[in-house]
Amino acid sequence: MIDALLNLSAYCPGSVLDPVTREPITLERLEQALPPSLAALELSGEHWIPIPDDLREVFHGYRPTPLFEATAFAQALGTGCRIFIKDEGATPSSNHKANSAFWIAYHCARDGVREITTETTGNWGIALATAASRFGIQVICFIDEASVAARPDRVRLMEAAGARVEVVGPDTDDDSFDPLVLSANRAVSYTGKRPRSRYIFGSVYTYFIVPQTIVGLEARQQLGEVRPDVVVGSCGGGANLLGIAGAFLTEAIEYGTPTDVVCAESELCPIVSKGRMGEYSIDDQDFYPRLRTYGLDHLLGDDAYIGGLGSTIVAAPVARFHADGLIRTATFSDEEARSAAELFGRTQSRTVALETGYQLAAVVAEAERRPSGNILVNISSTGRGISYA
Ligand SMILES: Cc1ncc(COP(=O)(O)O)c(C=O)c1O
């Protein structure tokens, strides 16, 4: 059982900024936006964060998640590579977001928060509502119209998990405006000064990424003597990628043990390959902390739905590790993601979400590129209720 998690933000000090002064933010200012425990974590320079006992018990209820070898998928690809799958579809919300959701709900409850507002394209809302119900916290999910149209079951699943759902329509002439930012903005204004309500973002921030690192830490233990040559994760805000790859990235930094870490992204949102280093915010109200990291001005086109990979801001450690050459990118079309997900579904009898399709497309590319080697990837969601048609 894992009893401490990695804080990858310790490698990028000073990246959390005051939204108004643009100077490194003080704890006092951060506590205006975040519950005290999460604010302290956001600024922590510790490399390891212990898991509180009560949360260990919660995690123990569904972790470790299974790790299996996808032999039929590898055979269909005709590759000499071994493909190992860490199954985050086996969480209570059927996606990797559950790990952060329980962590956040637990700390919010401890800090006296009674209501959490958030933006989501679906998966995060389901995970947060599931976790918050356990701690007696009301969740309000803001979701954009395109996500509701693409995944009509999501609203029902969030409501079934106990959330109130607000659908956010476009309020701009710019069709390529990031729907996640739109929903985040709406959620931030709603939260305002509601006394026991806090806005929580569904990726990017340290409070979200630390609990995801359990995925890679567990996978490393489960693999035993087998060492992955390549670790693949899809990247929206970066928590999924840092979750599966974090343990291997820190080994590379601390001990010089190289692992090829591949960030799979959508060609409509090439956040890591084309993102520019700058100071970015998830709202335009100078409320939430600004981050020094990679960002994009907007999505590149609106002709395909990319769900949770449509984030125009990425976690600071992703930007840092990419700039340092520890992470490389692989960019895929919607077609390539769907076809990889379909092949995986046919060969392994498992459905996965579209976002997972992007990381499977990167696995396909790797398997074609190298004659042999061990590839590690996670299922970030089962894509419950999603059709590829
Ligand atoms: C199924 C799935 N996979 C991957 C991602 C990307 O995760 P992150 O935003 O942490 O990079 C998301 C985000 O919503 C998702 O829902």
The ligand as a Gaussian input file, in Angstrom:
#p B3LYP/6-31G(d) Opt

LIG

0 1
 C      -10.916000      10.090000     -19.540000
 C       -9.929000      11.194000     -19.432000
 N       -8.661000      10.944000     -19.748000
 C       -7.717000      11.908000     -19.692000
 C       -8.060000      13.199000     -19.323000
 C       -6.978000      14.233000     -19.254000
 O       -6.714000      14.467000     -17.937000
 P       -5.919000      15.750000     -17.444000
 O       -6.812000      16.938000     -17.610000
 O       -5.628000      15.465000     -16.065000
 O       -4.719000      15.882000     -18.308000
 C       -9.378000      13.510000     -18.978000
 C       -9.772000      14.857000     -18.547000
 O      -10.909000      15.197000     -18.386000
 C      -10.354000      12.473000     -19.033000
 O      -11.626000      12.697000     -18.709000

